[in-house]
C-alpha cells in the first residue's frame, strides 16, 4: 500500500471522529440526551463501546487479513489495477445485499432454534428506548463479526483497493449517522405537497431517517420486522419488507421487559433464563 493511500485512510479516520462528535454535540445542545439514560443504559453503552473498540475490532483487523491469506493464497493485490469507482460501486451493492439478509435473519430468527443466537447479538442495538447517535456504539461486541461490511472491506484491502474499501466503510458510517440521529428533518419533507411524493418515491431506493426509525420502533408506525436495509431500501422493496411511515413510531425499543445489561453485553457467556415449560 502506498504512502498516499495510507494518508487517505488517515483522512477517512478523521472524518469518522469529527462527523460523529459533531452530530453528538448537536444532539446534546438540542437536549436530545437529557434524562434518558438509566444506570443500566450507561453500562450497556459504555461496555459495548469499550469492549468493541479495545478488543474485538483490533482482533477483527488481524483476522480479516489472515482469513483471505488462507482462503486466497497468493492472490494479494488481485484487484490492484481495477477501477476504484467500479470496485466501490460493486462492493457497496454486495455489502448491502449481504447486510439485508444477515439483518433480516437476525430479526426473523428470534426464538428459533439454531438462529436465535443471531438475534441475541443484534438485540442490544434494538433494546434502547430512544433513538440517537449513541446507538452507533450500542452494538453487541461480537456483532461486527457477522456484519458483511467487515469482511468486504477486509477483502478489498487484501485485494489492494484501499480507497474503495475505505469509501465503503465511510459510506456505511455516514448513512448510519443520518438514519440514527434524533433529528427528523425528513418528516417535514415527506409532508410537503410538491416534494413529498418525490421523496416517498426515493424512499423505495434509499433509506431515510424515517424508514430506519420505524425499524427501531413498535406500535403505530413501528415495524422492527420491516426495513432491513442500511443505505439502500431497494432490497426491502424487491423482497416485500419495506414500510414507509407517516411519522415517528409510537415507541422505540422492544416491547416487554428489558434483558439485563449482562445478557445484552456478555452473551453468550451470560444467557437468557431458560423458559419454563
LINSULMO-V74113 format. One record per backbone hydrogen bond with DSSP energy under -1.0 kcal/mol. NH is the residue of the N-H (numbers start at 0). CO is the residue of the C=O. Records with the same first field share a line. If there is no record, write none. Layout:
# LINSULMO-V74113
NH: CO, CO
This chain:
# LINSULMO-V74113
5: 1
6: 2
7: 3
8: 4
9: 5
10: 6
11: 7
12: 8
13: 9
14: 10
15: 11
16: 12
17: 13
18: 14
19: 15
20: 16
21: 17
22: 18
23: 19
24: 20
25: 21
26: 22
27: 23
28: 24
29: 25
30: 27
31: 26
41: 37
42: 38
43: 39
44: 40
45: 41
46: 42
47: 43
48: 44
49: 45
50: 46
51: 47
52: 48
53: 49
54: 50
55: 50
56: 51
58: 54
59: 55
60: 56
61: 57
62: 58
63: 59
64: 60
65: 61
66: 62
67: 63
68: 64
69: 65
70: 66
71: 67
74: 71
76: 157
77: 74
78: 158
79: 76
81: 78
86: 82
87: 83
88: 84
89: 85
90: 86
91: 87
92: 88
93: 89
94: 90
95: 91
96: 92
97: 93
98: 94
99: 95
100: 96
101: 97
102: 98
103: 99
104: 100
105: 101
106: 102
107: 103
108: 104
109: 106
111: 108
114: 111
115: 111
117: 114
119: 115
120: 116
121: 117
122: 118
124: 121
125: 122
126: 122
134: 131
135: 132
136: 133
137: 133
138: 136
142: 139
144: 141
145: 142
149: 146
151: 147
152: 148
153: 149
154: 150
155: 151
156: 152
157: 153
158: 154
159: 156
160: 155
164: 160
165: 161
166: 162
167: 163
168: 164
169: 165
170: 166
171: 167
172: 168
173: 169
174: 170
175: 171
176: 172
177: 173
178: 174
179: 175
180: 176
186: 183
188: 184
189: 185
190: 186
191: 188
195: 191
198: 194
199: 195
200: 196
201: 197
202: 198
203: 200
204: 201
205: 201
206: 230
211: 207
212: 208
213: 209
214: 210
216: 213
217: 250
221: 218
222: 213
225: 222
226: 240
232: 204
233: 204
236: 232
237: 233
238: 234
240: 235
249: 219
250: 217
252: 215
263: 259
264: 260
265: 261
266: 262
268: 265
